[in-house]
Amino acid sequence: MKYIDKEEKEIMESLKDLDVDIIKNDKENIEKLKKAAQDYIDKQDKTITLRISSKDLEKIKQIAARKGLRYQTFIKSVLHEIIEENSA
């Protein structure tokens, strides 16, 4: 018979109390959590780089300031409007 050290014995004892149903449920929960994480990632805003003329950027900043918005937020809202109008 193979010698079992203290650590191995503790592991074996802890496994005796292991509930197999919990492990099965964990597999289901892991899949649910993976899907939730992927959904969260998919909903996140993406950062892009956009090249526009300095004059256009200044005009955008002025319009955004009049509306009380940051220019990035203003650009995002204008793009969103265009996308919604054209995707219907």
C-alpha positions as CSV (number, residue, x, y, z in Angstrom):
1,M,0.0,0.0,0.0
2,K,1.3,3.4,-1.0
3,Y,2.2,5.8,1.8
4,I,-0.2,8.8,2.0
5,D,1.3,12.0,3.5
6,K,-0.7,14.5,5.6
7,E,-1.5,16.8,2.8
8,E,-2.8,14.0,0.5
9,K,-4.9,12.7,3.4
10,E,-6.4,16.1,4.0
11,I,-7.3,16.3,0.3
12,M,-8.9,12.9,0.3
13,E,-11.0,13.8,3.4
14,S,-12.2,17.1,1.8
15,L,-13.2,15.2,-1.4
16,K,-15.4,12.8,0.7
17,D,-17.7,15.8,1.5
18,L,-17.8,17.1,-2.1
19,D,-21.3,17.4,-3.5
20,V,-21.2,16.3,-7.1
21,D,-24.4,18.1,-7.9
22,I,-22.7,21.4,-7.1
23,I,-20.1,20.7,-9.7
24,K,-22.8,19.9,-12.3
25,N,-24.6,23.2,-11.4
26,D,-21.3,25.0,-11.6
27,K,-20.8,23.9,-15.2
28,E,-24.2,25.4,-16.0
29,N,-23.4,28.6,-14.0
30,I,-20.1,28.9,-15.8
31,E,-21.8,28.9,-19.1
32,K,-24.3,31.5,-17.9
33,L,-21.5,33.6,-16.6
34,K,-19.5,33.3,-19.8
35,K,-22.5,34.4,-21.8
36,A,-23.2,37.3,-19.4
37,A,-19.5,38.4,-19.7
38,Q,-19.6,38.2,-23.5
39,D,-22.9,40.2,-23.6
40,Y,-21.3,42.8,-21.3
41,I,-18.2,43.0,-23.5
42,D,-20.3,43.3,-26.7
43,K,-22.2,46.3,-25.2
44,Q,-19.1,48.2,-24.3
45,D,-18.2,51.3,-26.4
46,K,-15.3,50.9,-28.7
47,T,-12.5,53.5,-29.1
48,I,-11.8,54.6,-32.7
49,T,-9.4,57.1,-34.3
50,L,-10.9,59.5,-36.7
51,R,-9.0,62.0,-38.9
52,I,-10.9,65.2,-39.7
53,S,-9.8,68.7,-40.7
54,S,-8.8,71.2,-38.0
55,K,-11.5,73.5,-39.3
56,D,-14.2,70.9,-39.0
57,L,-13.1,69.9,-35.6
58,E,-13.2,73.6,-34.4
59,K,-16.8,73.9,-35.8
60,I,-17.8,70.7,-34.1
61,K,-16.3,71.9,-30.8
62,Q,-18.3,75.2,-31.1
63,I,-21.5,73.5,-31.8
64,A,-21.0,71.0,-29.0
65,A,-20.2,73.9,-26.6
66,R,-23.4,75.7,-27.6
67,K,-25.3,72.5,-26.8
68,G,-23.4,72.0,-23.5
69,L,-21.7,68.8,-24.6
70,R,-18.2,67.6,-24.9
71,Y,-17.3,67.4,-28.6
72,Q,-16.7,63.7,-28.4
73,T,-20.2,63.2,-27.0
74,F,-21.6,65.4,-29.7
75,I,-19.9,63.5,-32.4
76,K,-21.1,60.2,-30.9
77,S,-24.7,61.5,-30.8
78,V,-24.6,62.8,-34.4
79,L,-23.2,59.5,-35.6
80,H,-25.9,57.6,-33.6
81,E,-28.7,59.6,-35.2
82,I,-27.4,59.0,-38.7
83,I,-27.0,55.3,-38.0
84,E,-30.6,55.0,-36.6
85,E,-32.1,57.0,-39.5
86,N,-30.3,54.8,-42.1
87,S,-30.8,51.4,-40.5
88,A,-34.6,51.5,-40.4
